[in-house]
Amino acid sequence: MGRVMFRFFDGDVRDARAYRQACIEVLEGEERVHLAIAFVSEHQRQLTGDASPYLVAKSVLMSQGVPVQLFRLEKLDRPDLAHLLNTMAVACYAKLAGTPYVAKVVARPMAQELVIGIGAAHVRQHRMGRHERFVGITTVFTSDGHYRVSNVSKEAAYDDYPRELLHALQACIEDVKARNGWQPQDRIRLVFHVFKPLKDRETQAVKKLVEGLTCEYAGVEFAFLHISDDHNWMMYDRASAGIGEGDALKGQYVPARGYAVPISRSEMLIATIGPRELKVPLQGAPRPLLIKLHRESTFQDLDYLAGQVFRFTALSWRRLYPSGQPVTIAYSKLIAGLLGQLRYVKNWNSDIISIKLRDSRWFL
């Protein structure tokens, strides 16, 4: 086991320029830096562009292949500091290209099965500025949730993203093919988790790319799943008594996490936040995830696909507890959102993501 060395750099915590200078001093040292931890205040976390110490630190250090972990100064006095440090340790380990945990596969998957997430995020240059949408982010996982690779397309307007998305997707598949050593006799399954309903032109474009693999392998099948919490459905369980007592009772009539209800041959509701996952009694009933299988899919086992979506909600390496969305969607949103903010920082070049940070979960 190699030794761990810590180096500390001080600066004016009120000035982003001081953060930039401290980061430069870190990089000028003789020892290679593998991970940086940036301490910022809650107020600073709300700043944007070159005024944000956090984004400036991210930009300078990540440009040299050093992932950065954020820690807010206000949390140092919290009584649950040990829990916060445990959560932070998981994210740091993943940023160092470690694999904290994966899921047990409950059914025998294909010889080569990939789950591909496509996400989006709203970003803006100033707090009162106009929102813009950046897409073309792909994340690739194995069937047990092992993070393999991500790729970032060129930043494009929302209406122009399909072409750039395909380029990013093709690069991801080529990367995984080489890493996993796909053989001609292999059967391939590609499952796409998307943040919005696919338009026909988008589906046909991705379908054409996937069908191009059929001449290389014994069989190729695919499924397009739209995953959303923005819908008109709700789920209740009259048998759910909730957690706690009196004024502390929370989650009454809320279905347990993992409860699923099919509403058609191609649609299913899944409860990803149960009574135990609610934070406060007044939080109210959480909205379930709605998954919808696209008609162009050649693999149509909705039970299998729904179970896979649910397992992926417990695989975020950003924290130790399950989330409301699968990592396929959540990671893509984190990547898109952070890249959208970094593009307004001086000297930032997003190409570094696919070069020095390709194996790091830098976005956690």
C-alpha positions in Angstrom: 0.0 0.0 0.0 1.5 3.4 -1.0 1.9 6.2 1.5 -0.5 9.1 1.6 0.8 12.6 1.8 -1.2 15.7 2.6 -0.3 19.3 1.5 -2.2 22.3 2.8 -2.5 25.7 1.0 -4.0 28.8 2.6 -5.5 31.7 0.9 -8.1 34.5 1.3 -11.4 32.5 1.4 -13.3 35.5 0.1 -11.4 35.9 -3.1 -11.6 33.5 -6.1 -8.2 34.9 -7.3 -6.6 33.6 -4.1 -8.0 30.2 -4.8 -6.6 30.3 -8.3 -3.2 31.2 -7.0 -3.3 28.5 -4.4 -4.2 25.9 -7.0 -1.3 27.0 -9.2 1.1 26.6 -6.3 -0.3 23.1 -5.8 0.4 22.2 -9.4 3.9 23.7 -9.3 5.0 21.4 -6.5 7.3 18.4 -7.1 4.9 15.8 -5.8 2.1 14.7 -8.1 -1.4 15.6 -6.7 -4.1 12.9 -7.1 -7.0 14.6 -5.4 -7.7 18.2 -4.1 -10.2 19.2 -1.4 -11.6 22.7 -1.7 -13.2 24.4 1.3 -15.8 27.0 0.5 -18.6 28.8 2.3 -22.2 28.4 1.5 -22.4 31.9 0.1 -19.5 31.2 -2.3 -21.2 28.0 -3.6 -23.9 30.3 -5.1 -21.4 32.3 -7.1 -20.8 31.7 -10.8 -18.0 32.0 -13.4 -14.7 33.6 -12.4 -16.3 34.9 -9.2 -16.8 31.4 -7.8 -13.8 30.0 -5.8 -15.2 26.5 -6.2 -15.5 26.7 -10.0 -12.1 28.4 -10.3 -10.5 25.6 -8.2 -12.3 23.0 -10.3 -11.1 24.6 -13.6 -7.5 25.1 -12.7 -7.0 21.7 -11.1 -9.1 19.6 -13.4 -7.3 21.1 -16.4 -4.2 19.3 -15.1 -6.1 16.0 -14.5 -6.7 16.5 -10.7 -10.2 15.8 -9.5 -11.6 18.1 -6.8 -13.9 17.4 -3.8 -16.0 20.2 -2.3 -16.5 20.7 1.4 -18.5 23.5 2.9 -17.1 25.3 5.9 -20.5 25.5 7.6 -20.6 21.7 8.0 -17.5 21.5 10.2 -19.5 22.2 13.3 -22.4 19.8 12.6 -22.9 16.9 15.0 -23.1 14.4 12.2 -19.7 15.2 10.9 -18.6 11.6 10.9 -21.5 10.7 8.6 -20.6 13.5 6.3 -17.0 12.4 6.1 -18.1 8.9 5.3 -20.2 10.2 2.4 -17.3 12.4 1.3 -14.9 9.4 1.4 -17.1 7.4 -1.0 -17.0 10.2 -3.5 -13.3 10.8 -3.1 -12.6 7.1 -3.7 -14.7 7.1 -6.8 -12.9 10.2 -8.1 -9.6 8.3 -7.7 -11.1 5.7 -10.1 -12.1 3.3 -7.4 -15.3 1.2 -7.4 -17.0 1.6 -4.0 -19.8 -1.0 -4.7 -22.0 -2.4 -7.4 -25.3 -4.3 -7.5 -26.0 -8.0 -7.5 -27.4 -9.1 -10.8 -30.6 -11.0 -10.1 -30.9 -12.5 -13.6 -28.4 -13.8 -16.0 -27.6 -10.9 -18.3 -26.4 -11.1 -21.9 -22.7 -11.8 -22.6 -22.3 -8.1 -23.1 -24.9 -5.8 -21.6 -24.5 -2.1 -21.3 -26.8 0.4 -19.7 -26.4 3.9 -21.3 -27.7 7.1 -19.7 -28.5 10.2 -21.6 -29.2 13.3 -19.5 -29.5 17.1 -19.5 -29.3 20.1 -17.1 -30.3 23.7 -17.0 -27.4 26.1 -16.5 -26.9 29.8 -16.7 -24.1 32.3 -16.7 -25.5 34.6 -14.1 -28.0 34.1 -11.3 -30.6 36.3 -13.0 -29.6 35.3 -16.5 -31.5 33.4 -19.1 -31.5 29.6 -18.8 -29.8 27.5 -21.5 -29.9 23.7 -22.0 -26.9 21.6 -22.7 -27.2 18.0 -23.8 -25.2 15.3 -25.4 -23.9 13.6 -22.3 -23.6 9.8 -22.2 -22.7 7.6 -19.3 -22.1 3.9 -19.7 -22.5 1.1 -17.1 -22.4 -2.7 -17.0 -25.5 -4.5 -16.0 -24.4 -4.6 -12.3 -23.9 -0.8 -12.3 -20.2 -0.7 -12.7 -19.3 2.7 -14.2 -17.3 2.2 -17.4 -16.9 5.4 -19.2 -18.6 8.7 -20.0 -18.3 11.0 -23.0 -19.2 14.6 -23.6 -20.4 15.8 -26.9 -19.6 19.2 -28.2 -21.8 21.8 -26.5 -24.7 22.4 -28.8 -28.1 24.1 -28.7 -30.9 21.8 -27.6 -32.3 21.4 -31.1 -28.9 20.5 -32.5 -27.9 17.9 -30.0 -28.9 14.6 -31.8 -25.9 14.7 -34.2 -23.4 15.4 -31.4 -25.0 12.9 -29.1 -24.5 10.2 -31.7 -20.8 11.0 -32.0 -20.4 10.8 -28.2 -22.4 7.6 -28.0 -20.3 5.9 -30.8 -17.1 6.9 -29.0 -18.4 5.3 -25.8 -19.3 2.0 -27.5 -16.0 1.8 -29.3 -14.2 2.4 -26.0 -16.1 -0.3 -24.1 -15.7 -2.8 -27.0 -11.9 -2.4 -26.8 -11.8 -2.6 -23.0 -14.1 -5.6 -22.6 -12.8 -7.5 -25.6 -16.1 -8.1 -27.4 -16.0 -11.3 -29.6 -17.9 -12.0 -32.8 -19.9 -14.8 -31.0 -21.1 -12.5 -28.3 -24.7 -11.4 -27.9 -25.1 -7.7 -27.2 -27.8 -5.9 -25.3 -27.9 -2.1 -25.1 -30.4 -0.4 -22.7 -30.8 3.3 -23.0 -32.1 5.4 -20.1 -33.2 8.8 -21.4 -34.4 11.9 -19.6 -37.1 12.9 -22.1 -39.3 11.1 -24.7 -37.3 10.3 -27.8 -38.4 11.9 -31.0 -38.7 9.5 -33.9 -35.7 11.1 -35.7 -33.6 10.6 -32.6 -34.7 7.0 -32.1 -34.1 6.1 -35.7 -30.6 7.7 -35.6 -29.6 5.7 -32.5 -31.3 2.6 -33.9 -29.2 2.9 -37.1 -26.0 3.1 -35.0 -27.0 0.0 -32.9 -28.0 -2.0 -36.0 -24.5 -1.3 -37.4 -23.3 -3.7 -34.7 -25.4 -6.6 -36.0 -22.8 -7.4 -38.7 -20.1 -7.7 -36.1 -21.8 -9.9 -33.4 -24.0 -12.9 -33.1 -27.0 -10.9 -32.0 -27.8 -7.3 -30.9 -31.0 -6.2 -29.1 -31.8 -2.8 -27.5 -34.3 -1.0 -25.4 -35.2 2.7 -25.1 -36.6 3.7 -21.7 -37.9 7.1 -20.9 -37.5 7.7 -17.2 -39.3 10.6 -15.6 -40.7 12.0 -12.3 -42.6 14.7 -14.2 -46.0 13.2 -14.8 -49.6 13.1 -13.4 -49.4 9.8 -11.5 -49.3 9.2 -7.8 -49.0 6.1 -5.7 -50.5 5.4 -2.3 -50.5 2.4 0.0 -53.4 2.3 2.6 -51.5 -0.4 4.5 -48.5 1.8 5.1 -48.5 3.1 8.6 -45.5 5.3 8.2 -42.4 5.7 10.4 -42.3 7.3 13.8 -45.0 8.4 16.2 -47.1 11.5 16.9 -45.8 14.7 15.3 -42.7 12.8 14.1 -44.8 10.4 12.0 -43.8 10.5 8.4 -44.7 8.5 5.3 -48.2 7.4 6.2 -49.8 5.9 3.0 -46.5 6.2 1.2 -45.5 2.9 -0.6 -42.3 1.3 0.5 -39.3 1.8 -1.7 -39.3 -0.7 -4.6 -43.1 -1.0 -4.9 -44.0 -1.1 -8.6 -47.3 -1.0 -10.5 -47.7 -1.6 -14.2 -50.1 0.8 -15.9 -49.8 -0.6 -19.4 -47.8 -3.1 -21.4 -45.1 -0.5 -21.9 -45.3 1.7 -18.7 -44.7 1.1 -15.1 -44.5 3.2 -11.9 -41.8 2.6 -9.4 -41.6 4.0 -5.8 -38.0 5.0 -5.2 -38.6 7.1 -2.1 -40.4 5.2 0.7 -41.3 6.3 4.3 -37.8 5.6 5.5 -36.3 7.8 2.8 -38.5 10.9 3.6 -36.5 13.5 5.5 -39.2 15.3 7.5 -42.9 14.6 8.3 -44.1 17.6 6.3 -42.4 16.5 3.1 -45.5 15.0 1.6 -46.0 12.0 -0.7 -43.1 11.6 -3.1 -43.9 11.2 -6.8 -42.9 7.8 -8.2 -40.7 7.2 -11.3 -42.5 6.5 -14.5 -40.7 4.3 -17.0 -42.0 4.0 -20.5 -40.6 1.6 -23.1 -40.3 2.9 -26.6 -42.2 1.0 -29.3 -39.0 0.6 -31.4 -37.3 -1.4 -28.7 -36.4 -5.0 -29.7 -35.9 -6.1 -26.0 -39.2 -5.6 -24.2 -39.1 -7.4 -20.8 -40.5 -4.6 -18.8 -40.2 -6.4 -15.4 -36.4 -6.9 -16.0 -35.9 -3.4 -17.2 -37.9 -1.9 -14.3 -35.8 -4.0 -11.8 -32.7 -2.7 -13.4 -33.8 0.9 -13.1 -34.6 0.4 -9.4 -31.3 -1.2 -8.6 -29.5 1.7 -10.3 -31.1 4.1 -7.9 -29.0 2.6 -5.1 -25.7 2.9 -6.9 -24.8 6.6 -6.6 -21.2 6.9 -5.4 -21.9 10.4 -4.3 -23.6 9.3 -1.1 -24.2 6.1 1.0 -28.0 6.0 0.6 -30.3 5.5 -2.3 -31.5 8.4 -4.5 -34.8 9.0 -6.3 -33.2 8.6 -9.8 -31.0 5.9 -11.3 -27.4 6.9 -11.7 -27.7 6.7 -15.5 -29.8 9.8 -15.4 -28.4 11.4 -12.2 -24.7 11.2 -13.4 -25.6 12.6 -16.8 -27.3 15.6 -15.1 -24.3 16.2 -12.8 -21.9 16.1 -15.8 -24.0 18.4 -17.9 -24.7 20.9 -15.1 -21.0 21.2 -14.0 -19.7 21.5 -17.5 -22.3 24.2 -18.2 -21.0 26.2 -15.2 -17.3 25.7 -16.0 -17.7 27.0 -19.5 -17.8 30.5 -18.1 -14.5 30.2 -16.2 -11.4 31.7 -17.8 -9.1 29.2 -19.6 -11.4 26.2 -19.0 -11.2 23.6 -21.8 -13.7 20.7 -21.6 -11.6 18.5 -23.8 -9.6 17.5 -20.7 -12.6 15.4 -19.5 -12.0 12.9 -22.3 -8.2 12.9 -21.8 -6.8 13.1 -18.3 -10.0 12.6 -16.3 -11.6 9.8 -18.4 -11.4 7.2 -15.7 -12.3 9.6 -12.8 -15.8 10.2 -11.5 -14.8 13.9 -11.4 -18.4 15.1 -11.4 -19.5 13.6 -8.1 
